[in-house]
Amino acid sequence: MGTNVFQFNDAVDFLQSVLEEKKRRNTRFSLRAWASQLGMPHAATLSAVLNRKQDLAPELALKIRTTLKLSQGASEFYDLLVLYTNAKNPLERDVLSRHLAGMHPSAQFSTLDLDASRMIADWRYFAVLELTSQPDCSDDPDHIAKRFGSAMTPAQAKDIIDRLLRLQLVKRLDDGRLMRTTKNIATPGDNPEQALRGIHHQLLDMAKERLETMPVTAREFSANFFVGRSDQIAVIKTRMRQLRRELSQVIEDPSGDAVFVLNMSLFNVLESEDSGD
């Protein structure tokens, strides 16, 4: 399984990510299909857990762990993470967090580090963060989720808002509005490459969907093929990053009615001559 449980500080977050990965690998996979795999006659209980309407019961947590085929270390971490997520007493959560730190590969369980890891693995955090640049951005999860349609539920919107607040990337004003701060997100201490690959998978999947459903006047897809030298890729990447920043500065408008994503790619379409068997 590709989803790494050690990147999470919340068991429900982990299970939501597992479901998203299953859907990405198989577009026909659904919550109902997962419930069926777990031997559940209905998907209602699993849905309630993922939407935080009820706790993740130990019996269901065990069924899920069994199907995920985690390593021994990951399984033990997952079991403790379930207890940590369900714990209501601050003292109990503190004790469990210290145990989780001892089991973590990096010998730490920093909720802020893991919050940052979760954020850079999901495009929706950056989209909501951009929304908070608008002067009238509401902190109502239902309102925010509605703006993203099927891509976000109110429960997911609440999780995103709470995480952005913990990371101090946004602040809640007295009148209930959210405002973006000047604080920048710090890259987690461990290598974020896997999380970054995840967000690019999401954006590529979204691009394919928009290519089919969005009118041409509202999108731009183009590609250039050219012969170049592979030792110049660093120069090209620098120019692409510069262009991306310049376009953002020109287009960005807090009073706007849309959140755009500019997703650029560059890669060699030829197989390397020295990559033979």
C-alpha positions in Angstrom: 0.0 0.0 0.0 1.4 3.4 -1.0 -0.2 5.5 1.8 2.4 5.8 4.6 0.7 5.8 8.0 3.8 7.4 9.6 2.9 10.6 7.7 -0.3 11.1 9.7 -1.2 12.3 13.2 -4.8 11.3 12.9 -6.2 7.8 12.1 -9.2 9.2 10.2 -7.0 11.4 8.1 -5.0 8.2 7.2 -8.2 6.3 6.3 -9.4 9.2 4.1 -6.1 9.2 2.3 -6.3 5.4 1.9 -9.7 5.7 0.3 -8.5 8.5 -2.0 -5.6 6.4 -3.1 -7.9 3.4 -3.8 -10.1 5.6 -6.0 -7.1 7.0 -7.8 -5.9 3.5 -8.6 -9.3 2.3 -9.6 -11.8 5.0 -10.7 -14.7 2.6 -10.2 -13.8 2.0 -6.5 -16.2 3.5 -4.0 -16.9 3.8 -0.3 -19.5 1.1 -0.7 -16.9 -1.2 -2.4 -14.5 -0.7 0.5 -17.3 -1.5 3.0 -18.0 -4.7 1.1 -14.3 -5.7 1.3 -14.4 -5.2 5.0 -17.5 -7.5 5.3 -19.8 -4.7 6.2 -23.4 -5.0 5.0 -23.8 -1.3 4.7 -21.4 1.6 4.1 -23.2 3.9 6.6 -20.9 3.2 9.5 -17.7 3.6 7.5 -19.1 6.8 6.0 -19.9 8.1 9.5 -16.3 7.4 10.7 -14.7 9.1 7.7 -17.0 12.1 8.2 -16.2 12.2 11.9 -19.7 11.6 13.0 -18.7 8.7 15.2 -15.4 7.3 16.5 -13.4 4.6 14.8 -14.4 1.5 16.8 -11.6 -1.0 17.7 -13.4 -3.8 15.8 -13.6 -1.8 12.6 -10.1 -0.5 13.0 -8.8 -4.0 13.3 -10.7 -5.1 10.1 -9.2 -2.2 8.2 -5.7 -2.9 9.4 -6.0 -6.6 8.4 -6.9 -5.7 4.8 -4.2 -3.0 4.5 -1.4 -5.6 5.0 0.8 -3.1 7.0 4.2 -4.1 8.2 4.5 -4.9 11.9 5.9 -1.5 12.8 3.3 0.3 10.8 0.5 -1.9 12.3 1.6 -1.1 15.8 1.8 2.6 15.0 -1.7 2.5 13.4 -3.2 0.7 16.4 -1.8 3.4 18.7 -2.8 6.2 16.4 -6.4 4.9 16.6 -6.3 5.2 20.4 -4.7 8.7 20.1 -7.4 9.9 17.6 -10.3 8.6 19.8 -8.8 9.9 23.1 -10.7 12.8 24.7 -8.6 13.4 27.8 -5.6 15.7 27.2 -3.4 13.8 29.6 -4.2 10.5 27.8 -3.4 12.2 24.4 -0.1 13.4 25.8 1.0 10.0 27.0 -0.1 8.4 23.7 1.8 11.0 21.6 5.0 10.2 23.5 4.5 6.5 22.7 3.9 7.4 19.1 7.1 9.4 19.0 9.0 6.4 20.2 7.6 4.3 17.4 8.0 6.8 14.6 11.0 6.2 12.2 12.3 9.7 12.9 11.9 9.2 16.6 9.4 12.0 16.9 5.7 12.6 16.7 5.4 16.3 16.0 1.8 17.2 15.2 2.9 20.3 13.4 5.4 18.4 11.2 2.8 15.9 10.4 0.2 18.6 9.7 2.6 20.1 7.2 3.3 16.7 5.6 -0.5 16.2 5.2 -0.9 19.6 3.7 1.7 19.2 1.0 0.1 15.9 0.0 -3.3 17.4 -0.8 -4.1 20.2 -3.3 -7.2 21.2 -1.4 -5.2 22.7 1.4 -3.5 25.1 -1.0 -6.8 25.9 -2.7 -8.5 26.8 0.6 -5.5 28.8 1.7 -5.8 30.8 -1.5 -9.5 31.4 -0.7 -8.5 32.9 2.7 -6.8 35.7 0.7 -10.3 37.0 -0.1 -11.4 39.6 2.4 -14.8 37.9 3.0 -13.7 34.3 3.4 -16.1 32.6 5.8 -15.0 30.0 8.3 -18.1 27.9 7.7 -17.1 24.4 6.4 -20.4 23.9 4.6 -19.9 27.1 2.6 -16.3 26.3 1.7 -17.1 22.7 0.8 -20.0 23.9 -1.5 -17.5 26.0 -3.5 -15.5 22.9 -4.3 -18.5 20.7 -5.3 -17.9 16.9 -5.1 -14.1 17.4 -4.4 -14.7 18.3 -0.7 -17.2 17.4 2.0 -18.0 19.7 4.9 -16.1 17.4 7.3 -13.0 17.6 5.1 -13.4 21.3 4.9 -13.4 21.5 8.7 -10.3 19.4 8.9 -8.5 21.6 6.4 -9.5 24.8 8.2 -8.4 23.3 11.6 -5.0 22.2 10.2 -4.4 25.6 8.5 -5.2 27.3 11.9 -2.8 25.0 13.7 0.0 25.7 11.2 -0.8 29.5 11.7 -1.2 29.9 8.0 -4.6 31.5 8.6 -6.3 33.1 11.5 -9.9 33.4 12.6 -11.2 36.9 13.0 -13.8 37.9 15.6 -16.6 38.1 13.0 -16.0 34.5 11.9 -14.0 35.3 8.8 -10.7 33.6 7.9 -7.7 35.6 7.0 -4.4 34.4 5.5 -1.3 35.3 7.6 2.1 36.1 6.3 3.5 32.9 7.7 5.0 30.5 5.2 4.6 26.7 5.5 7.8 25.1 6.6 8.9 21.9 4.8 8.7 18.9 7.1 11.9 17.6 8.5 11.7 14.3 6.6 11.9 14.0 2.8 8.6 15.3 1.4 9.1 13.8 -2.0 6.5 11.1 -1.6 3.9 13.6 -0.5 4.7 15.9 -3.4 4.3 13.0 -5.8 0.9 12.4 -4.4 -0.3 16.0 -5.0 1.0 15.9 -8.5 -0.9 12.7 -9.1 -4.1 14.5 -7.9 -3.5 17.5 -10.1 -2.9 15.3 -13.2 -6.1 13.3 -12.5 -8.0 16.6 -12.1 -6.5 18.0 -15.3 -7.7 14.9 -17.2 -11.2 15.4 -15.8 -11.2 19.1 -16.6 -10.0 18.4 -20.2 -13.2 16.5 -20.8 -15.7 18.6 -18.8 -14.5 22.2 -18.9 -15.2 24.5 -21.9 -12.1 25.5 -23.9 -12.6 29.1 -23.0 -12.1 28.3 -19.3 -8.9 26.3 -19.6 -5.6 26.0 -21.4 -3.8 22.8 -22.3 -0.8 23.0 -24.7 2.5 21.2 -25.3 5.7 21.9 -27.2 8.1 19.3 -28.3 11.7 20.4 -28.9 15.2 18.8 -29.1 17.5 19.9 -26.3 20.4 18.9 -24.2 19.7 16.9 -21.1 22.4 18.8 -19.2 20.3 22.0 -19.6 17.3 20.8 -17.6 18.4 22.8 -14.5 18.4 26.0 -16.6 14.9 25.2 -18.1 13.5 24.4 -14.6 14.8 27.7 -13.3 13.1 29.6 -16.1 9.8 27.7 -15.6 9.8 28.6 -11.9 10.5 32.2 -12.7 7.6 32.3 -15.2 5.3 30.7 -12.8 6.1 33.3 -10.1 5.7 36.1 -12.7 2.3 34.9 -13.9 1.1 34.5 -10.3 2.0 38.1 -9.5 0.2 39.4 -12.6 -3.0 37.3 -12.2 -3.4 37.2 -8.4 -6.3 39.3 -7.2 -7.9 38.8 -3.7 -11.2 40.1 -5.0 -11.3 37.4 -7.7 -14.0 34.8 -8.1 -11.8 31.8 -8.9 -8.9 29.8 -7.6 -6.6 28.8 -10.5 -3.9 26.2 -10.5 -1.0 26.6 -13.0 0.5 23.1 -13.3 3.5 23.0 -15.6 5.5 19.8 -16.5 8.8 19.1 -18.2 10.2 15.6 -19.0 12.2 13.7 -21.7 9.9 11.5 -23.8 12.8 9.4 -25.0 14.2 6.4 -23.2 17.7 6.8 -21.9 20.2 5.1 -24.2 22.0 3.5 -21.3 18.9 2.1 -19.6 19.0 -1.2 -21.3 18.3 -4.5 -19.6 
